[in-house]
Amino acid sequence: MKKIIIHEEAEKELWHAVGYYEDKVKGLGLDFEIEIQKALTLIQENPKISTETEYGVRRHLLQRFPYFIYYDEYEEYIWIIAFAHTSRKPFYWENRIF
């Protein structure tokens, strides 16, 4: 399996969302984190499982939470570009792929 590398800004997005959900309901942040880990494992096992966007990167929709994981596959690794809410600031992360 290919190594997962997470963009620094994506890492910040992830922990911000974990904190947000944890503030809403105790334990929900952990549930979100577990959902992310499951999705990352699925992506790592089968990088082509998700839909390719017009930017040439893929996006994976989480099952339980309204978040996309945007990523790109390279020969040696999978680069996580963003953990993006499905209805906030579409494509704000696009400058991370150039």
Steps between C-alpha positions, in 0.01 A plus 500: 500500500603854433590740776248775586636855518269774630538862393572726797181704445294182464637384836380826656156454338474150640576599860276805476210277393576245774489782756180642353318166521635428846368838620157414357467158664753323720645209304388626159847638424645155561231349273601746228867413543420127476296563183797687349736215588268244339477711185878547484551124532248440221674757279838350581380150409332613178601853394281497190182431700391865502372736235751708305428874497550749220831589668633149444493414871259260667239568763363253748174568686485387861209273592381668819628857484461763226868509404702422192859383508679643196814311402740422221684178434868496414729208425634479856226657714149643529488870573201622703422852380198591712235386746223722369144549621261423215311829517763756596736694273519264203848453353669735751782244504573506126818708545648203687519293182705740288 
